[in-house]
Amino acid sequence: MPKKVIPASVEPLKKKASRETPAAPPRKRGRPAQSESDSRRQELIEKSARLFRQKGYDNTTVRDIAAEVGIQSGSWFYHFKTKQDILVAIMEQGMTRSLADIEAIDIHALPPREAFRRLVAAHLNTLLAPNHDFIPVLLYEWRSVDKSARARIIALKDRYETIWDEVIAALYRSGDWALPTKLDRLLMFGALNWTAQWFKRGAGTSIEELANQAVTFILRTPEKKRGA
């Protein structure tokens, strides 16, 4: 069988086309866009947190959560195996966000009282701002968390409180807080956390104003005037 001859006018074109095949575009660096699955998972966490806060963990069913998100009950288990898993995810996410908020405050570059005021404001904002249901769920549903899942949350909580302890120690050294004790610390967090029960947005007091009043109440002294 005779060998097929490629015309000279065609062969160079084929080689040229092969050489000019565009290379694959370089892979972009950085965080990839959130997938639809990740988005749905986050929606489950946020809406479950709202339901747990409104109805309580024990009184919220898997069907309630699925209905709130707008999915079938069976689809819920694609993201979380149990209702307990989503409770833990809510608390971990809440503590992670709260920790990031106060770690962003440069406490060592501020006067102790101002650093303390910013911590109080951040804490109250976490509790009271719209759609911030994570920490209230942690506060009032801690008993519902399995003991085996508590260690990770406690580790985040310890890091959170360590920052407060640094500022409280600075307040003592500066004379802004005369004699802070462990009991004072517990009373402080108790008073701040209880605002989630009675604070009403739009009732005349902003979170910032509440933070200022809370600082005066906790330290028992008004802020010193400059030059005094």
N, C-alpha and C positions, 0 to 999 in steps of 0.2 A: 504494500500500500504506500503510495507516494507521500512524502512528508509535506504537511501543510505549510505553505509559505506565507508569512505575514508581510503584507506590502510595507515597503520602507516608510511610506507616508503615514501609516497607522502605528507602527511599532514605537516610534519616539513619543507619540501622544500618550500611549499606554504607560510608558515609563514615567513621563512627566506627571501624569495624573497620580501615579503611585507615590511619587516624591512629594506631591503637594497635599496629600491627605492631612487634614488638620489634626493636630494633637489634641488629646483630651484636655479640657480646661483644668488649671491647677485647683486643687481642693482648698476651699476656703477654710481658714482657721477661725477659732473662736467657738463660742457656745452654739450648738445647733438649735434650730428653731424648735419650739415646743411641739411635740407631736400631738395628734388628736387624742391618743391614749393618755398622755400626760395631762392634757387639758381636762379630760373627763375625770381623771383621778383627783386633780386639784378641786374640781367642782364638787366631787363627792365629799372631800374633806371639809370644804367650806360650808356646804349645806348641811352636812351631818353635824358640824359644830353648832350651827344655829338651832337645829332641832334638839340636840342634847341640852343646849342651854334653855330652850323654851319648855321642853317637855320632860327633860331628865333622860339620862342614859337608859335606865331600866324601862321607861315607858315609850321609848322610841323603837320601832320595829324596822326590820330590813325593808319591809314593804313601804313604810313611811319614807325612808331615805330614797328608795327607787322612784317613788312617786314624785318626790320633791325635785329630783334631778331629771325626771322624765325618761326613765329607762325601765326595762322589764326587770323583775326581781332577780332573775337568773343572771342578768348581765352584771349585776353588782359584784358578783363573786369573781369576775375576771380581774378586778383591781384589788380586792381584799378578800381574804379567806373567811374572816369572821368579823362580827361587829366590834369585837374586842380590838382587832387589828386597827380598825379605823379610829377608835378612841385613842389608842397609843399614838397613831400618826398625828392626830389633832394636837395632842399635848406636846409631842416632840417639835412639831412645826411652830407651835405657839412659843415655846421656850427658846427655840433657835432664833426666831424673829425678835423676841424681846431682848435676848442677849446681844444680838447685832445692833439694836437700837442704842443700848447703853454703852457698848464698846466703841461706838462712833463718837461718844462724848470724850473729849480730851480732859479727863478729870485732873491731870497733873499740871495742866496749863491754866487752870481756873482757880480763883479763890475758893476755899472749901465750901462756903455757904452757897455760892453760885453753882458749883459742881453738884451739890446736894439738891438744889432746886431743879436742876436739869434732870437728875435721876428721878425725882418725884414726878416731874411733868411727863417724862417718858413712860413711867410706870402707869400713871393715870390714863395716859393716851392709849396704852395697850389695853387697859380695862374698859374704857368708856367710849372710844371713838367708834363711829359707825362700822358695822360688819367685823368688829374685833371680838369674836366669840371664843377664841382659842383658850386664853388664860382663864376666863370665868369657868369654862368647862374643866380645866385642870384643877381649879380651886374647889369646885363643888362636886366633882365626880372622881376625885382621887381614890376614894374607897373602892371604886368599881374597877380599877386597874389591877390586873393580875400581878402578884408579887414578882414573878419572873420577868416582867416587862418594866419594872420600876427603875432599875439600875441606870438605864440610859437617860431617863428623864431627870433623875436625881443628880446625875453628873452635870447636866446642863444647869440645873437649879443651883448647884454649888458654885459653879463659875459665875452665875448671875449675882449671887449673894456676896461673893468675894469682892466684887467691884464696890458694892455698897459698903462693905466692911472697911475698905481702904478710905472711902470718903468720910465715914463716921469717925475713924481714927484721926483724920485730918481736922475734922470739926472739933474734936476734943483738944487737940494740940493748939488750935487757934483760939480756943475759948468760946466758940460759938455753941457748943453743946457741952454743958458743964460736966456731966458725969453719965455718959451713955452706958447702960448695962445691957446684958443679954435680954432681960425682960423688956427694957425700953425698945429694943430692936423688934421683938415679937409684937409688942403693942403698936409700933409704927406700921409694920406690914399689915397687921389686923385692921387698923383704921383705914389705911389706903385701900385695901382689898374690899372692905365693906362698902365703899362708895359705889361698887357695881350694883348694890341692892337699892340705893336710893337716888343716885344722881339722875337728873332728867335733862337731856340736851334741849336747849332752847328755852329753859326756864329762867334765864336771867344771869346765870353764872357759867362762864366758859371753863374749859379744862385748864387753861393757863391760869385763870384767876383762882380756881380751886387749888392748883398746885402752890401758888404763892401763899394762900391761907394755910394750907397744910404744913408748909415749912415753918411758918410762925407758930402754929399749934404744936408741932413736934419739938422744935427747939426751945419753945416757951419764951422766946425773946424776939422783938422786932429787929429788922435789919439795921445795922449801925449806919448812921449818916456819914457821908464822906467828910473828912476833916474833923470829925468829932473826937 
